[in-house]
């Protein structure tokens, strides 16, 4: 998945570590790089939004 544009942080790296980002399990410096990437890359931002909703749904259904 990629928007076809070059980014400082590659799309594959962002997607490989998406749940670390969602779970806030990465250093602040990496979080900032991911935020910048999402601002520039709509396909990755859409994937982030989808995974965020899945995480909320699982939490709601599993009661955790």
MARLUM-947865 format. One record per residue (C-alpha): residue in three letters; z, y, x; residue number from 1. Coordinates in Angstrom, 1 decimal. Each point is the difference from the previous one (the first is absolute). Layout:
BEGIN
{type:ALA | w:Z | v:Y | u:X | seq:NUM} .
...
***
This chain:
BEGIN
{type:UNK | w:0.0 | v:0.0 | u:0.0 | seq:1} .
{type:UNK | w:-0.9 | v:3.4 | u:1.3 | seq:2} .
{type:UNK | w:-1.5 | v:3.3 | u:-1.1 | seq:3} .
{type:UNK | w:-2.5 | v:-0.2 | u:2.9 | seq:4} .
{type:UNK | w:1.6 | v:2.9 | u:1.8 | seq:5} .
{type:UNK | w:1.8 | v:-0.3 | u:3.4 | seq:6} .
{type:UNK | w:3.7 | v:0.5 | u:-0.2 | seq:7} .
{type:UNK | w:2.7 | v:0.4 | u:2.6 | seq:8} .
{type:UNK | w:1.7 | v:-3.0 | u:-1.5 | seq:9} .
{type:UNK | w:-2.4 | v:-2.8 | u:-0.9 | seq:10} .
{type:UNK | w:-0.2 | v:-1.2 | u:-3.6 | seq:11} .
{type:UNK | w:0.7 | v:-3.6 | u:1.0 | seq:12} .
{type:UNK | w:3.2 | v:1.1 | u:1.8 | seq:13} .
{type:UNK | w:1.1 | v:1.9 | u:-3.1 | seq:14} .
{type:UNK | w:-0.7 | v:-2.9 | u:-2.3 | seq:15} .
{type:UNK | w:1.6 | v:-2.6 | u:2.3 | seq:16} .
{type:UNK | w:3.3 | v:2.0 | u:0.0 | seq:17} .
{type:UNK | w:-0.1 | v:1.4 | u:-3.6 | seq:18} .
{type:UNK | w:3.1 | v:-1.9 | u:-1.2 | seq:19} .
{type:UNK | w:2.0 | v:1.2 | u:3.1 | seq:20} .
{type:UNK | w:-1.0 | v:3.6 | u:-1.1 | seq:21} .
{type:UNK | w:0.8 | v:-0.7 | u:-3.7 | seq:22} .
{type:UNK | w:3.4 | v:-1.5 | u:1.0 | seq:23} .
{type:UNK | w:0.7 | v:2.8 | u:2.4 | seq:24} .
{type:UNK | w:0.4 | v:-2.5 | u:2.9 | seq:25} .
{type:UNK | w:-1.9 | v:1.9 | u:2.6 | seq:26} .
{type:UNK | w:0.8 | v:2.9 | u:2.3 | seq:27} .
{type:UNK | w:-0.5 | v:3.6 | u:-1.4 | seq:28} .
{type:UNK | w:-2.8 | v:0.7 | u:2.5 | seq:29} .
{type:UNK | w:-2.0 | v:-2.9 | u:-1.4 | seq:30} .
{type:UNK | w:0.8 | v:1.0 | u:-3.6 | seq:31} .
{type:UNK | w:-1.5 | v:3.4 | u:0.8 | seq:32} .
{type:UNK | w:-3.2 | v:-1.5 | u:1.4 | seq:33} .
{type:UNK | w:-0.3 | v:-2.1 | u:-3.2 | seq:34} .
{type:UNK | w:0.5 | v:3.0 | u:-2.2 | seq:35} .
{type:UNK | w:-2.7 | v:1.9 | u:1.9 | seq:36} .
{type:UNK | w:-2.3 | v:-3.1 | u:-0.4 | seq:37} .
{type:UNK | w:0.6 | v:-0.1 | u:-3.8 | seq:38} .
{type:UNK | w:-0.9 | v:3.7 | u:-0.2 | seq:39} .
{type:UNK | w:-3.3 | v:-0.7 | u:1.7 | seq:40} .
{type:UNK | w:-1.0 | v:-3.4 | u:-1.4 | seq:41} .
{type:UNK | w:-0.2 | v:-0.5 | u:-3.7 | seq:42} .
{type:UNK | w:-0.6 | v:-3.8 | u:0.1 | seq:43} .
{type:UNK | w:3.2 | v:-0.5 | u:1.9 | seq:44} .
{type:UNK | w:1.8 | v:2.4 | u:-2.2 | seq:45} .
{type:UNK | w:-1.1 | v:-1.9 | u:-3.1 | seq:46} .
{type:UNK | w:1.2 | v:-3.3 | u:1.6 | seq:47} .
{type:UNK | w:3.3 | v:1.6 | u:0.8 | seq:48} .
{type:UNK | w:0.4 | v:1.2 | u:-3.6 | seq:49} .
{type:UNK | w:-0.9 | v:-3.5 | u:-1.3 | seq:50} .
{type:UNK | w:2.5 | v:-1.7 | u:2.3 | seq:51} .
{type:UNK | w:2.6 | v:2.5 | u:-0.9 | seq:52} .
{type:UNK | w:-0.4 | v:-0.8 | u:-3.7 | seq:53} .
{type:UNK | w:0.1 | v:-3.7 | u:0.6 | seq:54} .
{type:UNK | w:3.2 | v:0.4 | u:1.9 | seq:55} .
{type:UNK | w:1.5 | v:2.0 | u:-2.8 | seq:56} .
{type:UNK | w:-1.1 | v:-2.6 | u:-2.5 | seq:57} .
{type:UNK | w:1.5 | v:-2.9 | u:2.0 | seq:58} .
{type:UNK | w:3.3 | v:2.0 | u:0.4 | seq:59} .
{type:UNK | w:0.1 | v:0.6 | u:-3.8 | seq:60} .
{type:UNK | w:-0.8 | v:-3.6 | u:-0.9 | seq:61} .
{type:UNK | w:2.3 | v:-1.6 | u:2.5 | seq:62} .
{type:UNK | w:2.8 | v:2.4 | u:-0.5 | seq:63} .
{type:UNK | w:0.5 | v:0.8 | u:3.7 | seq:64} .
***
